Amino acid sequence: MQILFFPMTRWRRTAVLLAGMLALAGFAAAATPAGGEDLTTPSLTAGQLAPASPELIDRSEEEHFTSEWITVHWRADDPIYLFVVLPTRIKRPPVVLYLYDYPAETDIFRDDDWCARVTAGGYAAVGFVPALNGHRYHDRPMKEWFVSELQEALAKSAHDVQMTLTYLAGRGDIDTDRAAIFGVGSGAAIAVAAASADTRIRVVDVVNPWGDWQEWLSRSPVVPEEERAAFVRPEFLRPLAAFDPAVLLPKLAARVRLSQSPVSSTPKEAAAKIRAALPRGAEFHAFTDEAEFDALAAGRGQGLEWAKAQLRGAPAGRTGGSANRAGAK
C-alpha cells in the first residue's frame, strides 16, 4: 500500500484551528507557568510549569479495560486531552505512552479495539496529541503551524511527556518506574527527546522518526515547497539540534528499537543518519511490507508488543529518584 503525505494546506490548517478553538471554549483553568518554560531544551526542571487540577471528562468501564478522558493543563492557554486506559484487575501496571504522527488527532485513543490491544497482557496505555495539533492548535495565525514552529512544538511536547509521567505517578495506580514510549514520525522525534530528558522512560520504540533536520526540512514532503526556504536557514536550524534524534539517540540509556519503512516522510539520507546514531544494543527493524507499517502506525499488529516485552524484563517499583521528575514539588 502506498503511503501518501499531504502538506498542511491552508484549508486543513483552518479546520485544525477551528477544532482547537472549540476545545478551548469554556476553558477557565488557572494553570500558569511558574518559572517560565525553557523551549531551548527537552529537559524540564521542577517549577517551570505549574499543573492545575485535572478534570475528568468521561470514564468508560469495559470488560477488559477502563478508559478515562481527562483534561490536564500546565499552560493557561493549552488544555491537553489526556487518555488513560487501564487493564482490569491489574494493580499498578507498567505504562506505555503513545504519540502519533503529525497531523494528530485523538480518535485512536477513543477506539475500543485500540484500547483492548494496548492494555492486553496487563499494561496501562496513555496518549495525547502533541503541541500545535488538533484541539491544541488555536489562537494562532495560519502561517504558524507545527513545522514553522518546530522548536516550540517539539519542546512543549517533550515537556508534556514529563509532566504526564509526573501526573501518572501522583495517581498511585500506575507504575511509572516501568514506563515506555512509542512514537511514529513527529511523535517518534518527541519520544526520543523526552527519553533523553527523563530516565523514567525505560523503553523507547520509534517508527520513522523525523530528524537530521537540515536534510529533513530540505526534502521532506511534509514541508510545502513555498515555505521550505525559510526552514533551512541557519537561525531556524540551530536550535533544533537539541531535539534531533540523530544527536540524541546515542545518548539514551533506555532500551531502544527503531523501525523504518522505505516510503516515509523522512528522506532516505536522514533516515540513514538516524539509523547510524542508534546506541549500542539497540534493535532495528526494516519494514519490507508496507501493510505491516500501516498496521503499526495505525495502532494495530504485533509490533506494539515489543515495548511491553521489554517492560516485562524491567524491575518493578523502583523507589528513589530517577532523573528528571518534571513538575515535582
C-alpha positions in Angstrom: 0.0 0.0 0.0 1.4 3.4 -0.9 1.6 5.9 1.9 0.5 9.4 1.0 1.8 12.6 2.7 -0.2 15.8 2.5 1.4 19.1 3.3 -0.6 21.2 5.7 -2.6 23.3 3.3 -4.5 26.4 4.3 -7.9 24.7 4.4 -6.5 21.9 6.6 -4.9 24.4 9.0 -8.2 26.2 9.2 -10.0 23.0 10.1 -7.5 22.2 12.8 -7.6 25.8 14.1 -11.4 25.7 14.4 -11.2 22.4 16.3 -8.7 23.9 18.7 -10.9 27.0 19.3 -13.9 24.8 20.1 -11.8 22.8 22.5 -10.6 26.0 24.2 -14.1 27.4 24.6 -15.1 27.4 28.2 -11.6 26.7 29.4 -11.1 28.6 32.6 -8.2 26.7 34.4 -5.7 28.7 36.3 -2.6 26.8 35.2 0.3 29.2 34.7 4.0 28.8 34.1 5.6 29.0 37.5 9.2 29.8 36.5 8.9 30.2 32.7 9.2 27.3 30.3 12.6 26.9 28.6 11.9 25.9 25.0 15.6 25.5 24.1 15.9 22.1 25.7 13.8 18.9 26.1 14.6 18.9 29.8 12.1 20.3 32.2 13.0 21.1 35.7 10.7 21.4 38.7 8.9 24.7 38.9 8.9 25.6 35.2 5.3 24.6 34.8 2.6 24.5 37.5 -0.2 22.0 36.9 -3.8 22.8 37.7 -6.2 20.2 38.9 -7.0 17.6 36.2 -10.6 17.4 35.1 -12.3 14.1 34.3 -14.4 14.4 31.1 -15.5 10.8 30.6 -14.9 7.4 32.1 -15.9 4.1 30.5 -15.6 0.6 32.0 -15.4 -2.3 29.6 -14.8 -6.0 30.3 -11.0 -5.9 29.9 -10.2 -2.2 30.4 -11.3 1.1 31.8 -10.7 4.3 29.7 -10.5 7.8 31.1 -10.6 11.0 29.1 -9.0 13.7 31.2 -8.1 17.4 30.7 -4.8 18.3 32.1 -3.3 21.8 31.9 0.0 23.3 32.9 -0.2 26.2 30.5 -3.1 28.6 30.8 -3.8 28.6 27.0 -3.1 24.9 26.3 -5.5 22.4 27.7 -4.5 18.8 26.8 -6.9 15.9 26.4 -5.1 13.0 28.1 -6.4 9.5 27.6 -5.6 6.9 30.3 -6.5 3.3 29.6 -6.1 0.8 32.4 -6.4 -3.0 32.3 -8.9 -4.5 34.6 -7.9 -6.3 37.8 -4.2 -5.3 37.5 -2.6 -3.4 40.3 -0.2 -0.6 39.3 0.5 -1.8 35.8 3.5 -0.6 33.8 2.7 2.0 31.2 3.3 2.8 27.6 2.8 6.4 26.3 1.7 6.7 22.7 2.5 9.7 20.4 1.4 9.6 16.7 2.5 11.4 13.6 1.5 15.0 12.5 -1.2 15.9 12.0 -2.5 14.0 15.0 -6.0 13.7 16.5 -7.5 11.9 19.5 -9.7 9.4 17.6 -7.3 6.5 18.0 -7.3 6.8 21.8 -11.1 6.6 21.9 -11.2 3.4 19.8 -12.2 0.4 21.8 -10.2 -2.0 19.7 -7.1 0.1 20.2 -7.7 0.2 24.0 -8.1 -3.5 24.1 -4.9 -4.2 22.2 -2.6 -1.8 24.1 -3.8 -2.9 27.5 -3.7 -6.7 26.7 -1.3 -8.5 29.0 -1.8 -6.1 31.8 -0.4 -2.7 30.6 -1.6 0.8 31.0 -1.8 3.0 27.9 -1.6 6.8 27.8 -1.9 9.0 24.8 -2.3 12.7 23.8 -1.7 14.8 20.7 1.5 16.9 20.6 1.5 20.7 20.7 0.1 22.6 17.7 -2.1 19.6 16.7 -5.8 19.0 16.8 -7.5 20.7 19.7 -4.1 22.2 20.7 -3.9 24.4 17.6 -5.8 27.6 18.3 -5.4 31.3 18.6 -2.5 31.3 16.1 -2.3 32.9 12.6 -2.5 30.1 10.0 1.1 30.8 8.8 2.2 29.4 12.2 1.9 25.7 12.3 3.7 22.6 13.5 6.7 22.8 11.2 7.0 26.6 11.1 7.1 26.5 14.9 9.0 23.2 15.1 11.2 24.1 18.1 8.2 25.1 20.1 6.2 22.1 19.1 9.0 19.6 20.0 10.0 21.3 23.2 6.5 21.7 24.6 5.6 18.1 23.6 8.7 16.7 25.2 7.8 18.7 28.4 4.3 17.4 28.2 5.6 13.8 28.3 7.5 14.6 31.5 4.5 16.4 33.1 2.3 13.5 32.1 4.6 11.0 33.8 4.6 13.1 37.0 0.8 13.3 36.9 0.5 9.5 36.4 3.0 8.9 39.3 0.8 11.0 41.6 -2.3 9.0 40.8 -0.7 5.9 42.5 -2.4 3.3 40.3 0.3 3.2 37.6 3.9 2.1 37.9 5.8 5.0 36.2 9.1 3.4 37.1 8.3 0.9 34.4 7.4 3.3 31.6 7.9 3.0 27.8 7.1 5.4 25.0 6.0 4.5 21.4 6.1 7.2 18.7 5.5 7.5 15.0 7.0 10.2 12.7 7.0 13.5 14.6 5.7 11.6 17.6 8.9 9.5 17.4 11.1 12.6 17.4 9.3 13.8 20.5 9.7 10.4 22.1 13.4 10.4 21.7 13.7 14.0 23.0 11.6 13.2 26.1 13.6 10.0 26.8 16.8 12.0 26.6 15.5 14.2 29.4 13.6 11.7 31.7 15.1 8.4 32.8 11.7 7.1 34.0 11.3 6.2 30.3 12.9 2.8 30.3 11.9 1.7 26.8 11.8 3.7 23.5 10.1 2.3 20.4 10.1 4.6 17.5 8.9 4.3 13.9 10.1 6.5 11.0 11.2 9.4 13.3 11.7 12.9 11.9 15.2 14.1 12.3 18.5 15.2 10.8 16.8 18.5 10.5 18.6 20.1 7.6 18.1 17.1 5.4 14.5 16.6 6.6 13.4 20.2 6.1 15.1 20.3 2.7 13.4 17.2 1.3 10.5 16.0 3.4 7.1 16.0 1.5 5.5 17.3 4.7 7.0 20.8 4.0 5.2 22.9 1.4 7.7 24.0 -1.3 6.7 27.6 -1.0 7.7 27.5 2.7 10.8 25.4 2.5 13.4 28.1 2.1 12.5 29.7 5.4 13.1 26.5 7.3 16.7 25.7 6.1 18.1 29.0 7.3 20.8 28.6 10.0 18.8 30.6 12.5 15.9 28.2 12.2 18.0 25.0 12.2 20.4 25.9 15.0 18.0 25.5 18.0 16.6 22.2 16.5 19.8 20.4 17.2 18.7 20.0 20.9 15.7 17.9 19.6 17.4 15.9 16.8 17.1 12.1 17.1 20.4 11.8 15.2 22.1 13.7 18.0 20.1 12.3 21.0 19.8 8.6 20.2 23.5 7.7 21.0 23.0 9.2 24.5 19.9 7.2 25.5 20.2 4.8 28.4 16.8 3.3 27.6 16.2 0.1 25.6 15.6 1.3 22.0 14.0 -0.1 18.9 14.0 1.8 15.6 11.7 0.8 12.8 11.9 2.3 9.3 10.0 1.8 6.1 11.2 2.6 2.5 8.2 5.0 2.0 8.4 7.7 4.7 8.1 11.4 5.3 11.7 11.2 6.4 14.1 11.4 3.4 16.3 8.4 2.9 19.5 10.2 3.7 18.1 11.5 7.0 16.7 8.0 7.8 20.2 6.5 7.3 21.8 9.1 9.6 19.2 8.4 12.3 19.8 4.6 12.0 23.6 5.1 12.2 23.0 7.0 15.5 21.4 4.1 17.3 23.0 3.3 20.7 24.9 0.1 21.3 22.4 -2.8 21.9 19.5 -1.1 20.1 17.3 -3.1 17.8 16.5 -2.2 14.2 13.5 -3.3 12.2 13.1 -2.6 8.5 9.6 -2.9 7.1 9.5 -4.9 3.9 5.8 -5.0 3.8 4.0 -1.6 3.7 0.9 -3.2 5.1 2.9 -4.0 8.2 4.0 -0.4 8.6 0.4 0.8 8.0 -0.9 -1.5 10.8 1.7 -0.5 13.3 1.4 3.2 12.6 -2.4 2.9 13.0 -2.1 1.1 16.3 -2.6 -2.4 15.0 -0.5 -5.5 14.6 2.0 -7.4 16.8 4.6 -4.6 16.6 3.0 -2.9 19.6 4.0 -5.8 21.7 7.8 -5.1 21.6 7.7 -2.3 24.2 5.6 -4.4 26.5 8.0 -7.3 26.3 10.9 -5.0 27.2 9.0 -3.7 30.2 8.4 -7.3 31.4 12.1 -7.5 32.0 12.3 -4.2 33.8 12.5 -4.2 37.7 9.2 -3.3 39.2 8.5 -0.4 41.6 11.9 1.3 42.0 12.0 3.8 44.7 14.0 6.9 45.0 14.6 9.3 42.1 15.0 8.7 38.5 16.5 11.6 36.7 14.1 14.3 36.0 10.7 14.3 37.7 9.4 17.3 36.0 7.0 19.5 37.9 7.5 17.6 41.2 7.4 19.7 44.3 
